[in-house]
Amino acid sequence: MVRPAAPTPSGDRDLVQRIRAGDAAAYEQLFRAYYGGLTGFAVRYLTDLSGAEELVQGLFADLWTNRASLDVHSNVRSYLFSAVRNRALNVRRRALIERDWDEGEDRADVEALQWSPERPDLALERVEAHDRLRAAIERLPERCRLVMQLRWRDQLSYVEIAETMGISVKGVENQLGRGLKALREMLR
């Protein structure tokens, strides 16, 4: 089976307009062009093919259901990959909460017996260091800050960041290098 080529960035706007107008053929074109890649991307987060397929199918179902309000500011590819990443992270968060809930009572009892409070001076140092780091990250240029957050807060790989932001892997490396250098200078 030959996979259709993904729409070009210039064709993205036209495709979004046609989908927004209810053009099922444009929607099918978008689905066929991106379904496989998005599913593979989701598997990296969920490690479960059926869960990844369900997530991507849900995204496309929601896209069609809410097509009248579809508002893509970047290109369609970035929009779709970001949506899949966000949904996958939500699924993982929900799974962790459910697992913690299932284990909750037994573990809480053990922790209550073994817990000792953190020393106030160490807690204050930790909070102050975290606040300084957060303030320094906020002073970074927007693109650099976004790359840093995707890498360290969201734990995305260089390739995933490049796909999400629509830049090259080398661009991601450059932004991370600049960001780390700037943070080192700001936090001296």
LINQUIQUI-V341387 format. One record per residue. N is the residue number from 0. OMEGA is omega in whole degrees, 0 to 359 (* if undefined). Layout:
BEGIN
n={N;N}
omega={OMEGA;OMEGA}
END
This chain:
BEGIN
n={0;1;2;3;4;5;6;7;8;9;10;11;12;13;14;15;16;17;18;19;20;21;22;23;24;25;26;27;28;29;30;31;32;33;34;35;36;37;38;39;40;41;42;43;44;45;46;47;48;49;50;51;52;53;54;55;56;57;58;59;60;61;62;63;64;65;66;67;68;69;70;71;72;73;74;75;76;77;78;79;80;81;82;83;84;85;86;87;88;89;90;91;92;93;94;95;96;97;98;99;100;101;102;103;104;105;106;107;108;109;110;111;112;113;114;115;116;117;118;119;120;121;122;123;124;125;126;127;128;129;130;131;132;133;134;135;136;137;138;139;140;141;142;143;144;145;146;147;148;149;150;151;152;153;154;155;156;157;158;159;160;161;162;163;164;165;166;167;168;169;170;171;172;173;174;175;176;177;178;179;180;181;182;183;184;185;186;187}
omega={180;178;178;179;177;179;176;179;179;178;180;183;179;180;179;179;181;178;179;180;177;181;182;179;178;177;179;178;179;180;183;182;189;187;182;180;179;179;177;178;181;180;180;179;189;183;181;184;182;177;179;178;179;179;182;177;177;177;181;177;178;179;180;181;183;185;182;181;180;183;183;181;178;176;185;181;180;180;183;181;177;179;178;179;181;179;180;178;177;178;179;178;180;179;178;179;179;179;179;179;180;181;192;189;182;182;180;179;180;181;179;180;185;188;171;185;178;178;184;181;178;178;179;178;180;180;180;179;178;179;178;179;180;179;179;178;180;179;178;174;188;183;179;179;181;178;180;181;178;182;190;180;184;176;177;175;178;181;180;178;180;180;182;184;180;177;180;176;178;176;177;179;180;181;178;178;179;182;180;178;180;180;179;181;182;186;177;*}
END
